[in-house]
Amino acid sequence: MNKEKTIVFKRLRKICAVILSLTCAFTLISCAEKDDEPIVEPEYYTEGLVFNEADDLKTCQVSGYVGTDEEVVIPNEYRFTPVDAIRESAFEGNDRIVSVKIPDNVLEIGEFAFYGCLSLKIIDVGNGVEKIGDSAFKNCNSATLIKIGDGVTTIEEDAFGSCSAVTRIILGKSVVSIGDFAFDRCSSLTAVFYFGDEQSKEKISYETYFNTPLDKASWYYYSETRPQENAGAYWYYDEEKSPVIWA
């Protein structure tokens, strides 16, 4: 091999070595990036929930519950499909569940969805729910606290009728219509913690005669800071997310 060929060979060998080094470096970087990518875990939900797809196959709804857990967590999505409703009578007559957490993806709670759930103590309706159906939570006579999210505009007839143990309601500011008997026979109700102001409250359409407990309860209006005047008419959340009246 002459001198010129030797020089060319050495240069080619160096070029190949550089290319090989760069390839290895890019491979290591790519692997590191993949290792850093978060693993998407399926959203937790209570075992035993029954789901059905909507007709358009784009969403699904909770249609039943055959589980044994007392605390029910409904997910925002099931198998990567949004859960947008709880169907009519989905939990009707279930005397085991103690609490239910309804996420923001759910837009509607159907008629009689939780009717007669005698052990249900905490009702937490997400901010995405727009309508609570007729008799949805009627006769849940162990419930002591009802949280109605900020997205709810309509509470239909008898929705919370005969929830005789309820003492407090946290009510979102978007409610514009409360049906007849929606809170009828809620004989223990003493306080409504409302996210709106007094002017907004006056715009809520409901017949006082058919919702006497709601009308007799004390209403408090939300304020993050202590008002300078009439502070006792306002409320805020403490660190444990419990409503507290300003002193």
Summary of the structure (lengths in Angstrom):
residues: 247
radius of gyration: 28.5
end to end distance: 98.3
largest distance: 110.5
contacts: 740
relative contact order: 0.07
helix: 20%
strand: 26%
